Amino acid sequence: MNASRAQHIARVILAEFDQHYAQFQRVTAAARERFCRADWASVQAASRERIDYYDQTVQATTRLLQREHGIADLDEPLWQAIKLAYVMRLHQHRQPELAETFYNSVFCGLFHRRYFNNRNIFVRPAVSTEHIDSDTPAYSCYYPMRDGMRRVVTRILDNFDFGLPYADKRLDVRNIMRFIRQWDAAQHGQSLHLAVLNFVFYRNKAAYLIGKLVNGEDETPFAIPVLNNEHGGVYVDTVLAGESALANVFSFARAYFMVNTDVPAAVVNFLSRILPGITRADLYTAIGLQKHGKTEFYRDFLDHLKYSSDEFVIAPGIQGMVMYVFTLPSYPYVFKVIKDNFPPNKDVTRAQVEAKYQLVKQHDRVGRMADSWEYSQAAFPVARFAPELLADLREQCASSLEFEEDQIVIRHLYIERRMAPLNMYISQADDEELWKVVKGYGNALRQLAGANIFPGDMLLKNFGVTCHGRVVFYDYDEICYLTECNFRQIPEAPYPEFEMSDEPWYSAGPHDVFPEEWATFLLSDPRVRKVFLELHGELLKPEYWQAKQNLIKAHVYEDVFPYASRQRFPTQRDAISRQTENLKTKAA
């Protein structure tokens, strides 16, 4: 009886997963049509839908098992039989790793964390994803030494259907050929060939072709961004080459790609080989499979704990009023726990903070907001916590803690990539480094505004500098949509002595923002002030922010791509510049 029941429940869980992934793929497959129509509002809505659907399906599955299959208290022998039956069904499956993660989510939604071990769930993977067959091969190879480079480039472009014709394919080929002639890695060799993934990577307003150039033992990754000119054609915007360039494309601070593949492991395996500096957790997350990204991260984290011995410590920088942040020095991430109590000037609740983090996950992060993995019931070895950290957590986050024998369980936390706090970076920066990060800080504010995001608390301590020198926002408790703000000019003081008062002479509503005030509390460092005013002085005027709001209200979606405008092919850069100015004029 138990054996047949185990088989039946395993079949039910896998069927629910298959239904989930089919819906995930329907949303993903429609990315081509959205790109073709230049329907950028639907692009953002689809991204939110795809993120939400996983949790909805897990919750529906747990209710189904409880209601129709009598699942209540844990029967471990039964669930170990269910797990074995489930594994047997995955041997011919095309997404076994995702199905394992789904199983974990369902089990964890049903039972207490004391049962979260490899006997009951997939702490370790049970099915290999190295060689899974697909209807469509993961990538195709092209041989310029045999067929000629120009013909190969043309063939690559011809092999992808974006639903629109190329506006000027000969110009695209000519631009790519000009790039290749200057590309050191593309100099001729007897084994020179290109391997290109057969799936288009759609994100925001762009479609990307991803591949690698192989020259002997050397492999160089590349990406070809294709854009819709919104006049019935597409064009190649540039070519990005090298691991650093593609690391920015797949950054944790950008929105998730839509990639229509039935074997995601094949895509991740290809990307892992050409981008060894990006973890599998980040790559799964980058293609919209963030739940399995969490699984990959947790497995790697457990391995790191096993082989390391340093202590968790308080994260460097100024601790925030809402989040308590700690880190493991040997591991490049920070762990963020919501504090039990906030000071009076923080008019926010725990639920609102959680909603802000969800907003960021669902939004276009434009390369300027860090993504985070959200975990519940996360266990850590208490012996690895520095005494002062443990004391702080007990004092400030007691409601989030539970102690079980030699473990500390944190009921809810966020995990993000560790960055150097911008205020600390600036304190040690030379003039050239200062100029770059102050420029990056202002650009972050501009690009967030273009994506309808206002940081709220713009103090430098709330921004970080990545290992690539990019400035990224990471403190979300005051974040809001830009269109919710009322940007105002400070009214003139009725009497000169009012300006010397500690209290403002003007009233301010809950949504009022006075950009002029930022000069006082953001730019107290004369070095920062000088560079900021030189590069971003207009950000201290309400008119700048009001103009951004007008663009958003006119449904003008600004271009924010993971490469500098100078990297665009000149002919395309000029056309885009004209198009952007026309849109801004129309909005105004």
Stockholm file with secondary structure:
# STOCKHOLM 1.0

chainA/1-588         MNASRAQHIARVILAEFDQHYAQFQRVTAAARERFCRADWASVQAASRERIDYYDQTVQATTRLLQREHGIADLDEPLWQAIKLAYVMRLHQHRQPELAETFYNSVFCGLFHRRYFNNRNIFVRPAVSTEHIDSDTPAYSCYYPMRDGMRRVVTRILDNFDFGLPYADKRLDVRNIMRFIRQWDAAQHGQSLHLAVLNFVFYRNKAAYLIGKLVNGEDETPFAIPVLNNEHGGVYVDTVLAGESALANVFSFARAYFMVNTDVPAAVVNFLSRILPGITRADLYTAIGLQKHGKTEFYRDFLDHLKYSSDEFVIAPGIQGMVMYVFTLPSYPYVFKVIKDNFPPNKDVTRAQVEAKYQLVKQHDRVGRMADSWEYSQAAFPVARFAPELLADLREQCASSLEFEEDQIVIRHLYIERRMAPLNMYISQADDEELWKVVKGYGNALRQLAGANIFPGDMLLKNFGVTCHGRVVFYDYDEICYLTECNFRQIPEAPYPEFEMSDEPWYSAGPHDVFPEEWATFLLSDPRVRKVFLELHGELLKPEYWQAKQNLIKAHVYEDVFPYASRQRFPTQRDAISRQTENLKTKAA
#=GR chainA/1-588 SS CHHHHHHHHHHHHHHHHHHHHHHHHHHHHTHHHHHHHTCHHHHHHHHHHHHHHHHHHHHHHHHHHHHHSCCCSCCHHHHHHHHHHHHHTTTTCSCHHHHHHHHHHHHHHHSCGGGCSTTTSCSSCCSCCSSCCCSSCSEEEECHHHHCHHHHHHHHHHTCCCSSCBSCHHHHHHHHHHHHHTCGGGSCCTTCEEEEESSCEEETTEEEEEEEEEETTEEEEEEEEEEECSSSCEEECCCEESHHHHHHHTCTTSCCCBCCCSCHHHHHHHHHHHCTTSCHHHHHHHTTCHHHHHHHHHHHHHHHHHHCCCCBEECSSCCCSSEEEEECTTSSEEEEEECSCCCTTCCCCHHHHHHHHHHHHHSCCTTTBCCCEEEEEEEEEGGGBCHHHHHHHHHHCGGGEEEETTEEEEEEEEEEECCEEHHHHHHTCCHHHHHHHHHHHHHHHHHHHHTTEECSCCCGGGEEECTTSCEEECCCTTCEEGGGCEECCCCCCSSGGGGGSSSCSSCCCTTEECGGGHHHHTCCSHHHHHHHHHHHGGGGSHHHHHHHHHHHHTTCCCCCCSSCGGGSCHHHHHHHHHHHHHHHHHHC
#=GC SS_cons         CHHHHHHHHHHHHHHHHHHHHHHHHHHHHTHHHHHHHTCHHHHHHHHHHHHHHHHHHHHHHHHHHHHHSCCCSCCHHHHHHHHHHHHHTTTTCSCHHHHHHHHHHHHHHHSCGGGCSTTTSCSSCCSCCSSCCCSSCSEEEECHHHHCHHHHHHHHHHTCCCSSCBSCHHHHHHHHHHHHHTCGGGSCCTTCEEEEESSCEEETTEEEEEEEEEETTEEEEEEEEEEECSSSCEEECCCEESHHHHHHHTCTTSCCCBCCCSCHHHHHHHHHHHCTTSCHHHHHHHTTCHHHHHHHHHHHHHHHHHHCCCCBEECSSCCCSSEEEEECTTSSEEEEEECSCCCTTCCCCHHHHHHHHHHHHHSCCTTTBCCCEEEEEEEEEGGGBCHHHHHHHHHHCGGGEEEETTEEEEEEEEEEECCEEHHHHHHTCCHHHHHHHHHHHHHHHHHHHHTTEECSCCCGGGEEECTTSCEEECCCTTCEEGGGCEECCCCCCSSGGGGGSSSCSSCCCTTEECGGGHHHHTCCSHHHHHHHHHHHGGGGSHHHHHHHHHHHHTTCCCCCCSSCGGGSCHHHHHHHHHHHHHHHHHHC
//
